Structure formats: structure tokens, C-alpha cells
Amino acid sequence: VILDVADSKSVAAMAEWVRQQVGDRGLWGLVNNAGIVTPVVPTEWLTKDDFLRVLNVNLLGLIEVTLGLLPLVRKARGRIVNMSSIGGRLGLYAGGYSISKFGVEAFSDTLRRELHALGVKVSVIEPSFFKTQILVAEKPPAHLGRPADGGEEQLWAGVLRCLF
């Protein structure tokens, strides 16, 4: 099954496929691992759509997948594991990445408390820096602006301070 977590139709099709596979047994485990980070540029250069692109995958997609499969996980008294990041505890990047991971942390905490009495466990994994495809730089979108006042160097310095 190919899944695009940012596409509600894709998520609904996946949830239906899983329901057909597990039947009355329910689903013992769900691991939400999809994530993107780019663009990583000074915040001033971004648009609302740049933030939405990251939030739609890292946070809203995770929530939609979870909601689609939650009745099955609850039925099996299973476990949900959400991949977050150290960026969910400390703002690391310009753009939507840390914002989305803070949201994953909050959603997971809420879900953990709601589902505890029902025997469902919710965990968060907060990996640090590992060399994965998420760190592969992609070409910045063409719409990204540049400061008219020549402050580009100072803006990049601020981004780098967030990272290191």
C-alpha cells in the first residue's frame, strides 16, 4: 500500500485496507514515521504554504492516520509509536519542522492520557541527529524571498545558531 499522509483520500484508503486485513482482531501496533524538514531557510523568506507543507506531513498527517486506525488499535489494546524529534522540545530550525514536532509531542501526550485506561499505550521516540534521507537538502523553492535590506548574512547566522 502506498500512503501519502498529507492526502486524506490516501489515508482513508489505507485505513480501509488495514481494516480488511486485520478484521476482528484489531491492530496491535501503529508507528507514525513520516516526516519532512525542508525548506530550512530563514523564517522571513517563508510563506504560510511553506509551513503548511511541513505541518501537513509531520503533524496533521500523523493525526489523520492515527484517527483512521485508532478504533482498530483500541480494539486490540495495542500501541501507538509516534516519531518526534529533539526538535519537538527545542526549536531547532526555521520553518515548520520544530513547530510540527512540538505538536506531535502534545498530541501524543493527550492521546496517552486519554487511552491509558483503555489499555492502549502511546509512546514517542525523540531521535537526535542521524544521517537519513530527511537531511538531504532539496533545492529551495523559487518563491523564497531575500531581504531587501541586505540582511541575508545575518538571517543565515540566526538559522545556524538554532542548529548548533
C-alpha positions in Angstrom: 0.0 0.0 0.0 1.4 3.4 -1.0 0.4 6.1 1.5 0.7 9.8 1.2 -0.1 11.0 4.8 -0.9 14.5 3.5 -3.7 13.2 1.3 -6.9 12.4 3.1 -8.1 10.1 0.3 -4.9 8.1 0.6 -5.2 7.9 4.4 -8.8 6.7 4.1 -7.9 4.1 1.5 -5.1 2.8 3.8 -7.3 2.7 6.8 -9.9 0.6 4.9 -7.2 -1.7 3.6 -5.9 -2.3 7.1 -9.5 -2.9 8.4 -9.9 -5.6 5.8 -6.5 -7.2 6.7 -7.0 -7.3 10.5 -10.7 -7.9 10.7 -12.0 -8.5 14.3 -8.5 -8.9 15.7 -7.8 -5.2 15.6 -4.4 -3.6 15.1 -1.8 -4.2 17.7 0.7 -1.6 16.6 0.9 1.7 14.7 4.2 3.5 14.0 3.9 7.0 12.6 7.2 7.7 11.0 6.6 10.1 8.0 8.4 13.4 8.2 9.9 16.2 6.2 12.1 19.1 7.3 12.6 21.4 4.3 12.8 24.2 3.5 15.4 25.1 6.1 15.9 28.8 5.4 15.4 32.0 7.5 11.8 32.3 8.6 11.4 35.7 6.9 11.8 34.0 3.5 9.0 31.6 4.0 5.3 31.7 3.3 2.3 30.2 5.1 2.3 27.4 2.5 5.9 26.5 3.3 4.8 26.0 6.9 1.6 24.1 5.9 3.6 21.7 3.7 5.6 20.5 6.7 2.7 20.6 9.1 0.5 18.6 6.7 3.0 15.7 6.7 4.6 15.8 10.2 1.6 16.7 12.3 -1.7 16.7 10.5 -0.9 13.6 8.5 0.2 11.8 11.7 -3.1 12.8 13.4 -5.2 11.7 10.5 -3.5 8.3 10.2 -3.9 7.8 14.0 -7.6 8.8 13.9 -8.2 6.5 11.0 -6.7 3.5 12.7 -7.5 4.3 16.4 -10.6 2.2 16.6 -8.6 -0.9 15.5 -5.7 -0.1 17.9 -8.2 0.3 20.7 -9.9 -2.9 19.9 -6.6 -4.8 20.2 -5.4 -2.8 23.2 -2.4 -2.1 21.1 0.3 0.5 21.0 0.9 3.8 19.0 4.5 4.9 18.5 5.0 8.4 17.1 8.3 9.6 15.8 9.1 13.0 17.1 12.4 14.7 17.4 14.6 16.6 19.8 13.2 19.5 17.7 9.9 18.8 19.5 11.5 20.0 22.7 13.8 22.7 21.4 13.2 24.9 18.4 16.0 23.8 16.0 15.1 25.0 12.6 13.5 27.9 10.8 10.3 26.8 9.2 7.6 24.3 10.3 9.7 21.4 11.5 10.0 22.2 15.2 6.5 23.6 15.3 5.2 20.3 13.8 7.3 18.2 16.3 6.1 20.2 19.3 2.6 19.4 18.0 3.4 15.7 17.8 4.6 15.8 21.4 1.3 17.5 22.6 -0.9 15.2 20.5 0.9 12.1 21.9 0.7 13.3 25.5 -3.0 13.9 25.2 -3.6 10.6 23.5 -1.5 8.7 26.1 -3.7 10.1 28.9 -7.0 9.5 27.1 -6.2 5.9 26.1 -4.3 4.7 29.2 -7.4 3.4 31.0 -8.4 1.5 27.8 -5.1 -0.4 27.8 -3.6 1.4 24.8 0.0 2.6 25.1 1.3 5.7 23.3 5.0 6.3 23.0 7.1 9.0 21.5 10.6 8.4 20.1 12.8 11.6 20.0 15.9 10.7 18.0 18.7 13.2 17.8 20.7 13.7 14.6 21.1 10.7 12.4 22.1 10.6 8.7 18.8 9.8 7.0 17.1 11.0 3.8 15.3 13.7 5.8 18.6 15.6 6.0 19.2 15.5 2.2 18.9 19.1 1.1 16.5 19.8 -1.7 16.6 22.9 -3.8 14.9 25.8 -2.1 11.5 26.8 -3.6 11.8 29.5 -6.2 9.3 31.7 -4.4 11.6 32.2 -1.4 12.3 35.9 -0.9 15.5 37.6 0.1 15.7 40.6 2.4 15.7 43.9 0.6 17.9 45.4 3.3 20.8 43.2 2.6 20.4 41.3 5.8 20.8 37.8 4.3 24.0 37.0 6.1 22.6 37.9 9.5 19.4 35.8 8.8 21.5 32.8 8.0 23.6 33.3 11.1 20.4 33.2 13.1 19.4 29.9 11.5 22.8 28.4 12.2 22.6 29.5 15.8 19.3 27.5 16.1 21.1 24.4 14.7 24.3 24.5 16.8 
